[in-house]
Amino acid sequence: MIPKLLFAVAGSPHSTPAPGGTVAGLQRAKKLGIAAMEIEWVQNVPKNPERMAEIRETAEELNIMLTVHAPYFVNLNSPDRAKLAASKRRVLDALSMAELCGARSVCVHAAFNLGQEPEKVYRNVRAATADIMQHKRSLFPHVNLAYETMGKQSQFGTLEEVLKISKEFGNYPCVDPAHMHARENGKINSTKEWNDMFDLYEKYLGKKALKSVHMHYSGIAYTAKGERNHLPLMKSDAKWKDFLKVLKKRKIAGVVVCESPLLEKDTLLMQQFFEKM
Ligand SMILES: [Zn+2]
């Protein structure tokens, strides 16, 4: 359980001195007053244990909480056996390297619906998840597998889907209210809707689960089909101050990763508003 709410930058801050990298990014984040970081392994997962040890030691020394974003190239609903196997491998790689570097949770885009019935997609994702979770004790005993709420209707990942599957396997999801806002064409942008969202979270996973969340937030552009791209808070329709008020009022604790393209700028904007409340 995390005693408070931390705001994470999504990757090394833009202002990290060259040549950059995760360790330098952590040092820069610390200087900026940021206490959490999501490591973005969205293209591939590095597999060097010494590098993981270095990240772990740096994060511990600086007291920075870590989460990971797994590769985008994952489809746990793929009908192609090789692609399905490669997807499970990528998720497992991200989870095991997260264990080595001391990250607490790994966010995963689980699957594409491929025009199938939601029940069928759910069954396929569940089967793949069971295979992945078989390795928990040996490869990632301290790391949570967090399926993300996704921004397009073509993707697996409504709030109920990720809550349900998380509950089945003893995990918690990565709730991204910006994705929900895009997926629902502009809904999920008010105090009442965020409260409903947390009520449902609590209903599935219990009240205590809201004391160690892994969430994402940002501005977002969207079309009828859902998410187009993430936006800076101030250039979007996100009622981000109201969202932060809900987090404060409900005493949500854990990590909120700010996925704005402005990285540290918007992370600090959220953090400073939250702390001043
Ligand atoms: Zn994501």
Boltz pocket constraint, residues with backbone or C-beta under 6 A from the ligand:
constraints:
  - pocket:
      binder: B
      contacts: [[A, 69], [A, 107], [A, 109], [A, 148]]
      max_distance: 6.0
